[in-house]
C-alpha cells in the first residue's frame, strides 16, 4: 500500500511540474549556461559551461521575470543587472563572469542573456541569485556541459542556438559535437529551410573537427548534396 501511495505522489508531482504556465514560463527552459573569461599567462580565454535547468536556475529566472528586466528576458534581449552591493562579477578562482544564458523552446525565447554591470544600473530582483548561479555554473564539469549540450542541440527550435550548442560541444567533447552534427547531416530538407540551415552549420563544425581528412566519405557525399548551400559549405574541402 505504501508503494502505491508513494507512486501516486510521484505521479502528482510530475503532472504538476508539467502543467502549462504563462508564455515564457520556466516549463520551457531547456538549458542554462554561462560564459567566463579565464585569466592566463597567454591572455584571457573563454570557458562556457551548460546544465539542464536546476532548482537554483529556475528560482533565479522566476525572480528575474518579476523584475524590470522581464520584457528584455522574454524578447531575447540582454538583461543588464546591477551587481549587488559589495559584489564583483567574478568567481572564486578569479574568472570574470561574462554572461549567464537561459535557453528556451516553444513559448520561451531561444536565448536570453544576463550581464552584470556597475551599480548605476537599476537593481533587479534575482540579480543576487543569478550571480550565485553563475558561480555554481563555473564549477560544472565538462561531462555535464556535454550532456546538456546534447539536450540543447536536440530541443532548441532556433537555428543559431543549434550552432551555438555545437560550438559548446566542440569545447567540452569533440566526439559529442561530431555525433550531433552527423545526425543532422543525415537528414534531408529543401534549400533555404531550417533543416538546410542546420545542415550547413553542422558541416562547418565538422570542418573545424577535421573535415574531409577525418570524414572523407561524408564530405564526398556532401560535395554532391542536393542542397547547393550545403555543397558550398564544403566546397573548400
Rosetta silent file (secondary structure, phi, psi, omega in degrees, C-alpha in Angstrom):
SEQUENCE: XXXXXXXXXXXXXXXXXXXXXXXXXXXXXXXXXXXXXXXXXXXXXXXXXXXXXXXXXXXXXXXXXXXXXXXXXXXXXXXXXXXXXXXXXXXXXXXXXXXXXXXXXXXXXXXXXXXXXXXXXXXXXXXXXXXXXXXXXXXXXXXXXXXXXXXXXXXXXXXXXXXXXXXXXXXXXXXXXXXXXXXXXXXXXXXXXXXXXXXXXXXXXXXXXXXXXXXXXXXXXXXXXXXXXXXXXXXXX
SCORE:     score description
SCORE:     0.000 S_00000001
   1 L     0.000  -42.185 -179.681    0.000    0.000    0.000 S_00000001
   2 H   -61.788  -38.649  179.999    2.828    2.381    0.891 S_00000001
   3 H   -63.254  -42.609  179.719    4.447    1.735   -2.505 S_00000001
   4 H   -66.078  -37.326  178.885    1.196    2.565   -4.323 S_00000001
   5 H   -64.896  -43.528  179.281    0.786    5.712   -2.209 S_00000001
   6 H   -63.364  -40.647  178.562    4.362    6.831   -2.981 S_00000001
   7 H   -63.263  -39.837  179.568    3.824    6.205   -6.692 S_00000001
   8 H   -63.240  -39.669  178.105    0.647    8.289   -6.621 S_00000001
   9 H   -64.626  -43.827 -179.876    2.540   11.189   -5.024 S_00000001
  10 H   -60.588  -44.907  179.542    5.300   10.916   -7.634 S_00000001
  11 H   -61.881  -40.653 -179.873    2.787   10.960  -10.492 S_00000001
  12 H   -63.250  -40.122  179.275    1.071   14.013   -8.971 S_00000001
  13 H   -64.959  -43.832 -179.469    4.394   15.862   -8.712 S_00000001
  14 H   -63.509  -42.983  179.137    5.293   15.070  -12.333 S_00000001
  15 H   -62.693  -42.517 -179.861    1.867   16.201  -13.567 S_00000001
  16 H   -65.168  -39.427 -179.260    2.124   19.431  -11.574 S_00000001
  17 H   -65.817  -31.218 -178.326    5.617   20.107  -12.892 S_00000001
  18 L   -91.423    1.209 -179.164    4.413   19.699  -16.466 S_00000001
  19 L   -65.393  131.360 -176.900    1.342   21.874  -16.045 S_00000001
  20 L   -57.230  142.940  173.570    1.448   24.780  -18.544 S_00000001
  21 L  -112.566 -179.410  176.040    2.476   28.193  -17.272 S_00000001
  22 L   -63.261  159.004  179.909    2.098   31.603  -18.848 S_00000001
  23 L   -51.972  134.576 -179.266    4.129   32.249  -22.007 S_00000001
  24 L    86.824    9.429 -177.208    7.790   32.446  -21.163 S_00000001
  25 L   -73.208  172.420 -175.832    7.413   30.287  -18.089 S_00000001
  26 H   -70.720  -15.656  178.026   10.046   28.052  -16.578 S_00000001
  27 H   -65.091  -18.280 -178.791    8.448   24.942  -18.108 S_00000001
  28 H  -101.616    7.577  172.651   10.029   25.991  -21.412 S_00000001
  29 E   -74.117  131.253 -179.611   13.589   26.348  -20.141 S_00000001
  30 E  -110.707  -27.018  178.645   15.740   23.704  -21.821 S_00000001
  31 E  -161.601  158.212  176.732   19.228   24.639  -20.589 S_00000001
  32 E  -134.565  134.239 -177.904   21.102   27.232  -18.560 S_00000001
  33 E  -143.022  178.220  177.958   24.706   28.199  -19.164 S_00000001
  34 E  -151.801  150.623  173.986   27.387   30.778  -18.531 S_00000001
  35 E  -114.519  138.550 -178.181   30.463   32.159  -20.219 S_00000001
  36 E  -128.861  144.913  172.848   33.562   33.066  -18.252 S_00000001
  37 E   -97.429  116.729 -175.165   36.764   34.887  -19.111 S_00000001
  38 E   -99.873  122.400  178.531   39.620   32.863  -17.643 S_00000001
  39 L   -71.983  144.443  175.955   42.901   34.677  -16.914 S_00000001
  40 L  -156.221  168.080 -179.783   46.106   33.038  -18.095 S_00000001
  41 L   -65.807  -27.131 -179.067   49.704   33.909  -18.954 S_00000001
  42 L   -90.773    9.266 -177.233   48.861   33.712  -22.662 S_00000001
  43 L   105.929  162.664 -176.580   45.934   36.095  -22.325 S_00000001
  44 L   -66.418  141.523  174.325   42.323   35.553  -21.289 S_00000001
  45 E  -116.683  168.555 -178.662   40.452   32.517  -22.589 S_00000001
  46 E  -112.827  130.588  174.296   36.739   31.784  -22.647 S_00000001
  47 E  -115.091  130.365  175.454   35.083   28.906  -20.780 S_00000001
  48 E  -117.583  129.441  175.923   31.445   28.013  -21.470 S_00000001
  49 E  -121.328  159.864 -173.792   29.505   25.687  -19.192 S_00000001
  50 E  -150.843  146.302  174.345   25.991   24.350  -19.534 S_00000001
  51 E  -149.902  161.971  171.131   23.472   22.385  -17.497 S_00000001
  52 L   -71.850  159.815 -175.941   19.828   21.448  -17.641 S_00000001
  53 L   -59.122  123.648  176.996   17.665   23.787  -15.537 S_00000001
  54 L   -96.895  170.242  176.845   18.331   23.250  -11.845 S_00000001
  55 H   -58.375  -39.645  179.464   16.165   24.342   -8.926 S_00000001
  56 H   -63.881  -43.220 -179.156   18.619   27.224   -8.380 S_00000001
  57 H   -66.684  -42.754  179.552   18.413   28.300  -12.028 S_00000001
  58 H   -63.957  -40.466  178.661   14.615   28.146  -12.113 S_00000001
  59 H   -62.976  -43.630  178.735   14.403   30.182   -8.910 S_00000001
  60 H   -64.105  -41.565 -179.330   16.704   32.894  -10.286 S_00000001
  61 H   -63.538  -42.074 -179.947   14.774   33.009  -13.561 S_00000001
  62 H   -63.465  -37.834  177.047   11.438   33.389  -11.808 S_00000001
  63 H   -66.560  -39.957  178.110   12.774   36.315   -9.787 S_00000001
  64 H   -62.683  -35.003  179.411   14.094   37.956  -12.970 S_00000001
  65 H   -66.552  -19.513  178.900   10.640   37.581  -14.515 S_00000001
  66 L   -94.967    1.874 -175.906    9.259   39.710  -11.689 S_00000001
  67 L  -100.150 -178.725  177.161   11.842   42.444  -12.232 S_00000001
  68 L   -69.796   -9.925  178.326   12.176   45.353  -14.659 S_00000001
  69 L   -86.922    2.133 -175.555   14.177   43.017  -16.873 S_00000001
  70 H   -55.158  -49.519 -175.491   11.128   40.875  -17.679 S_00000001
  71 H   -60.706  -46.104  179.599   10.432   42.371  -21.111 S_00000001
  72 H   -63.483  -39.762 -179.548   14.026   42.036  -22.283 S_00000001
  73 H   -60.906  -44.319 -177.609   14.221   38.495  -20.920 S_00000001
  74 H   -77.139  -19.767  178.703   11.120   37.398  -22.811 S_00000001
  75 H   -90.842   -8.055 -178.994   12.203   39.185  -26.005 S_00000001
  76 L    84.996   14.371  176.587   15.627   37.549  -26.061 S_00000001
  77 L   -87.770  167.500  177.995   17.474   40.799  -25.417 S_00000001
  78 L   -76.016  133.144  176.170   20.331   41.194  -22.964 S_00000001
  79 E   -98.402  123.381  179.088   19.272   41.948  -19.400 S_00000001
  80 E   -98.932  118.379 -176.585   21.676   44.269  -17.587 S_00000001
  81 E  -113.534  131.667  176.432   21.675   43.633  -13.864 S_00000001
  82 E   -68.634  139.292  175.974   23.385   45.825  -11.292 S_00000001
  83 L   -66.204  136.103  174.783   25.855   43.978   -9.120 S_00000001
  84 L   -58.748  151.753 -177.337   24.618   43.596   -5.552 S_00000001
  85 L   -54.141  131.856  177.586   26.416   45.877   -3.093 S_00000001
  86 L    81.075   -0.910 -177.738   29.900   44.683   -2.284 S_00000001
  87 L   -99.991  158.397  172.438   29.905   42.021   -5.033 S_00000001
  88 L  -127.274  155.367 -178.978   32.078   41.611   -8.129 S_00000001
  89 L   -84.639   57.551  179.890   31.309   39.711  -11.328 S_00000001
  90 E  -132.661  162.168  176.244   33.991   37.128  -10.610 S_00000001
  91 L  -100.380  168.509  179.753   34.182   33.529   -9.445 S_00000001
  92 L   -56.993  -27.363  179.538   36.289   32.270   -6.508 S_00000001
  93 L   -90.920    8.926  175.150   39.087   31.276   -8.908 S_00000001
  94 L    91.308    2.521  177.884   39.250   34.778  -10.418 S_00000001
  95 L   -73.175  143.809  177.581   37.332   34.144  -13.650 S_00000001
  96 E   -89.605  132.285  178.748   35.191   37.026  -14.899 S_00000001
  97 E   -79.627  111.836 -178.831   31.513   36.248  -15.427 S_00000001
  98 E   -80.474  -48.959  179.030   30.741   37.349  -18.986 S_00000001
  99 E  -164.923  154.700  170.222   27.079   36.343  -19.102 S_00000001
 100 E  -111.133  132.814 -172.453   24.502   33.920  -17.785 S_00000001
 101 E  -122.783  131.386  174.637   22.272   32.473  -20.507 S_00000001
 102 E  -106.203  122.551 -179.714   18.790   30.975  -20.297 S_00000001
 103 E  -105.379  135.065 -176.780   17.896   28.797  -23.308 S_00000001
 104 E  -130.071 -179.451  178.115   14.260   28.089  -24.125 S_00000001
 105 L  -146.946  167.031  179.273   11.856   26.429  -26.517 S_00000001
 106 L    51.849 -112.526 -174.608    8.244   26.882  -27.637 S_00000001
 107 L   -76.355  -10.830  178.179    6.839   29.891  -25.739 S_00000001
 108 L   -88.691  144.343  173.414   10.259   30.802  -24.373 S_00000001
 109 L   -65.315  152.734 -171.631   12.644   32.891  -26.412 S_00000001
 110 L   -66.166  -32.565 -175.423   15.537   30.800  -27.686 S_00000001
 111 E  -154.451  123.662  175.142   18.272   32.674  -25.836 S_00000001
 112 E  -130.191  130.466 -176.474   18.243   35.345  -23.134 S_00000001
 113 E  -113.510  145.515  174.274   21.429   36.623  -21.513 S_00000001
 114 E  -115.471  126.461  179.236   22.044   38.370  -18.205 S_00000001
 115 E  -119.571  133.179  178.810   25.118   40.603  -17.933 S_00000001
 116 E   -90.009  137.522 -177.175   26.281   42.149  -14.676 S_00000001
 117 E  -135.984 -172.137 -174.665   27.292   45.763  -14.741 S_00000001
 118 L   -70.364  163.382 -174.899   28.097   48.605  -12.371 S_00000001
 119 L   -65.105   -6.618  179.927   25.639   49.690   -9.646 S_00000001
 120 L   -69.610  -19.576  176.080   24.436   52.701  -11.660 S_00000001
 121 L   -76.075  149.203 -179.750   22.044   50.353  -13.466 S_00000001
 122 L   -58.805  132.126  178.221   18.705   49.771  -11.769 S_00000001
 123 L   -65.212  139.106 -178.736   18.863   46.907   -9.290 S_00000001
 124 L  -116.511  143.790  170.646   16.829   43.895  -10.417 S_00000001
 125 L   -61.179  136.175  178.583   15.091   41.205   -8.441 S_00000001
 126 L    92.647   -5.592 -178.366   17.021   37.989   -8.892 S_00000001
 127 H   -63.493  -45.225 -179.355   20.402   39.637   -9.516 S_00000001
 128 H   -64.127  -40.933 -179.823   21.970   38.150   -6.391 S_00000001
 129 H   -68.019  -36.624  178.900   20.511   34.731   -7.145 S_00000001
 130 H   -70.238  -36.143  175.995   21.704   34.876  -10.774 S_00000001
 131 H   -64.571  -42.382  176.850   25.188   35.873   -9.630 S_00000001
 132 H   -63.657  -38.335  177.021   25.226   32.913   -7.235 S_00000001
 133 H   -60.829  -44.102  179.902   24.018   30.709  -10.100 S_00000001
 134 H   -58.877  -41.804 -179.818   26.907   31.887  -12.287 S_00000001
 135 H   -67.219  -33.082  174.784   29.413   30.925   -9.610 S_00000001
 136 H   -67.733  -41.954 -179.580   27.821   27.493   -9.382 S_00000001
 137 H   -64.397  -25.737  179.215   27.980   27.120  -13.164 S_00000001
 138 L   -63.499  -23.093 -177.801   31.700   27.884  -13.088 S_00000001
 139 L   -98.470    4.771 -179.587   32.230   24.528  -11.378 S_00000001
 140 L   -67.245  127.301 -179.241   30.148   22.468  -13.838 S_00000001
 141 L   -75.243  159.337 -179.919   32.327   19.629  -15.236 S_00000001
 142 H   -55.989  -32.748 -179.114   32.685   19.011  -18.987 S_00000001
 143 H   -63.952  -36.914  178.530   30.582   15.835  -18.742 S_00000001
 144 H   -71.870  -42.230  176.657   27.570   17.845  -17.514 S_00000001
 145 H   -58.957  -41.720  179.962   28.115   20.511  -20.175 S_00000001
 146 H   -63.507  -46.355 -179.722   28.250   17.766  -22.803 S_00000001
 147 H   -61.976  -44.209  179.412   25.023   16.130  -21.625 S_00000001
 148 H   -69.087  -34.128  177.979   23.197   19.476  -21.526 S_00000001
 149 H   -63.611  -38.296  176.747   24.675   20.454  -24.887 S_00000001
 150 H   -64.267  -42.432  178.112   23.199   17.349  -26.471 S_00000001
 151 H   -62.146  -45.047 -179.133   19.789   18.191  -24.991 S_00000001
 152 H   -62.717  -43.339  179.489   20.043   21.771  -26.254 S_00000001
 153 H   -60.762  -37.108 -177.420   21.028   20.654  -29.760 S_00000001
 154 H   -80.763  -30.649 -169.935   18.043   18.305  -29.906 S_00000001
 155 H  -100.650  -24.566 -175.998   15.456   20.547  -28.272 S_00000001
 156 L   -66.660  142.454  175.483   16.114   24.105  -29.441 S_00000001
 157 L   -97.011    4.919 -175.803   13.868   25.461  -32.131 S_00000001
 158 L  -107.830  128.037 -176.821   16.383   28.159  -33.071 S_00000001
 159 H   -66.077  -38.395 -179.616   18.975   27.526  -35.781 S_00000001
 160 H   -67.970  -38.777  177.375   21.552   29.928  -34.338 S_00000001
 161 H   -67.622  -34.091  174.714   21.273   28.348  -30.896 S_00000001
 162 H   -58.600  -46.671  177.577   21.703   24.953  -32.537 S_00000001
 163 H   -61.536  -39.158  178.407   25.004   26.183  -33.969 S_00000001
 164 H   -63.983  -38.435  179.260   25.945   27.575  -30.570 S_00000001
 165 H   -62.784  -37.274  177.655   25.215   24.211  -28.961 S_00000001
 166 H   -66.987  -38.951  177.519   27.660   22.556  -31.374 S_00000001
 167 H   -62.178  -41.885  178.396   30.328   25.138  -30.506 S_00000001
 168 H   -63.143  -41.711 -179.822   29.817   24.407  -26.809 S_00000001
 169 H   -67.476  -35.942  178.372   30.079   20.677  -27.507 S_00000001
 170 H   -58.449  -39.043 -179.015   33.273   21.101  -29.531 S_00000001
 171 H   -74.382  -36.275 -176.044   34.921   22.605  -26.449 S_00000001
 172 H   -91.050  -33.425 -179.126   33.583   20.031  -23.967 S_00000001
 173 L  -160.987   95.783  178.880   33.526   16.886  -26.120 S_00000001
 174 H   -55.033  -34.325  179.728   34.510   16.887  -29.818 S_00000001
 175 H   -63.670  -42.316  178.534   33.081   13.366  -30.117 S_00000001
 176 H   -66.866  -39.951  178.039   29.655   14.536  -28.932 S_00000001
 177 H   -61.286  -43.668  178.284   29.786   17.553  -31.261 S_00000001
 178 H   -61.257  -43.690 -178.789   30.614   15.256  -34.166 S_00000001
 179 H   -61.161  -45.821 -179.229   27.761   12.903  -33.249 S_00000001
 180 H   -67.158  -38.500  178.445   25.168   15.703  -33.124 S_00000001
 181 H   -65.816  -41.035 -179.615   26.402   17.218  -36.385 S_00000001
 182 H   -65.161  -35.595  177.941   26.310   13.844  -38.144 S_00000001
 183 H   -59.099  -44.489 -177.468   22.703   13.281  -37.012 S_00000001
 184 H   -71.553  -39.572 -178.927   21.605   16.498  -38.705 S_00000001
 185 H   -68.382  -19.750  178.065   23.647   15.922  -41.859 S_00000001
 186 L   -77.023  -13.772  178.951   21.989   12.511  -42.276 S_00000001
 187 L   -89.491  165.496 -179.437   18.644   14.305  -42.706 S_00000001
 188 L  -135.472  138.110  178.704   17.486   15.974  -45.904 S_00000001
 189 L  -151.068  165.779 -178.155   15.422   19.094  -46.478 S_00000001
 190 L   -68.833  150.954  178.471   14.709   21.680  -49.118 S_00000001
 191 L   -56.996  136.875  176.340   17.156   24.517  -49.722 S_00000001
 192 L    86.208   -2.437  178.291   16.542   27.522  -47.509 S_00000001
 193 L   -84.349  173.017  177.100   14.613   25.643  -44.816 S_00000001
 194 H   -60.237  -41.659  179.428   15.536   25.461  -41.141 S_00000001
 195 H   -62.938  -39.318  176.958   16.949   21.981  -41.675 S_00000001
 196 H   -58.480  -44.846  179.903   19.066   23.300  -44.548 S_00000001
 197 H   -62.361  -42.292 -179.466   20.485   25.980  -42.233 S_00000001
 198 H   -67.327  -37.774  179.197   21.276   23.428  -39.547 S_00000001
 199 H   -65.554  -38.037  177.419   22.969   21.084  -42.021 S_00000001
 200 H   -63.592  -45.489  178.960   25.156   23.968  -43.208 S_00000001
 201 H   -62.379  -41.175  178.681   26.099   24.777  -39.621 S_00000001
 202 H   -62.332  -40.901  179.033   26.804   21.115  -38.934 S_00000001
 203 H   -63.467  -42.058  178.720   29.056   20.914  -41.994 S_00000001
 204 H   -62.685  -40.119 -179.845   31.016   23.969  -40.883 S_00000001
 205 H   -68.776  -35.763  177.266   31.546   22.483  -37.409 S_00000001
 206 H   -68.086  -30.734  173.946   32.735   19.188  -38.882 S_00000001
 207 H   -61.798  -39.850  178.454   35.229   21.159  -40.971 S_00000001
 208 H   -67.579  -22.903 -179.976   36.571   22.563  -37.709 S_00000001
 209 L   -95.288   13.204  175.932   36.851   18.983  -36.421 S_00000001
 210 L   124.485  -17.655  174.768   38.980   17.816  -39.333 S_00000001
 211 H    54.863 -137.504 -175.761   36.636   17.947  -42.308 S_00000001
 212 H   -63.538  -24.153  178.894   37.392   15.697  -45.276 S_00000001
 213 H   -67.006  -37.760 -178.545   40.575   14.438  -43.647 S_00000001
 214 H   -93.622  -32.277 -176.916   38.594   12.861  -40.796 S_00000001
 215 L  -124.139   62.728 -173.567   35.295   12.250  -42.624 S_00000001
 216 H   -61.004  -44.948 -178.615   36.337   11.556  -46.246 S_00000001
 217 H   -65.061  -42.842  179.849   33.266    9.546  -47.296 S_00000001
 218 H   -61.213  -47.186 -176.182   30.844   12.009  -45.740 S_00000001
 219 H   -70.328  -26.528  173.007   32.444   15.034  -47.360 S_00000001
 220 H   -66.508  -40.340  178.502   32.480   13.309  -50.751 S_00000001
 221 H   -68.123  -41.410 -179.265   28.710   12.792  -50.379 S_00000001
 222 H   -65.403  -29.308  177.895   28.164   16.361  -49.177 S_00000001
 223 L   -66.445  -16.636  178.256   30.053   17.668  -52.217 S_00000001
 224 L  -116.835   18.784 -177.010   27.241   16.139  -54.301 S_00000001
 225 L   -62.264  151.038  179.823   24.404   17.041  -51.905 S_00000001
 226 L   -67.347  -23.836 -179.624   21.054   18.091  -53.359 S_00000001
 227 L   -89.982  113.450 -178.683   21.230   21.355  -51.403 S_00000001
 228 H   -61.383  -27.364  179.220   23.591   23.782  -53.182 S_00000001
 229 H   -70.758  -34.496  175.237   24.153   25.684  -49.932 S_00000001
 230 H   -69.671  -41.341  177.342   25.447   22.523  -48.272 S_00000001
 231 H   -58.963  -42.316 -179.734   27.685   21.867  -51.294 S_00000001
 232 H   -65.258  -34.457 -178.021   29.046   25.398  -50.960 S_00000001
 233 H   -64.917  -26.505 -179.284   29.690   24.869  -47.244 S_00000001
 234 L  -109.235    5.948 -173.109   32.094   22.013  -48.017 S_00000001
 235 L   -60.590  -31.087 -177.315   33.445   23.339  -51.309 S_00000001
 236 L   -80.724   -4.342 -179.651   36.785   24.353  -49.810 S_00000001
 237 L   -82.894    0.000    0.000   37.403   20.835  -48.510 S_00000001
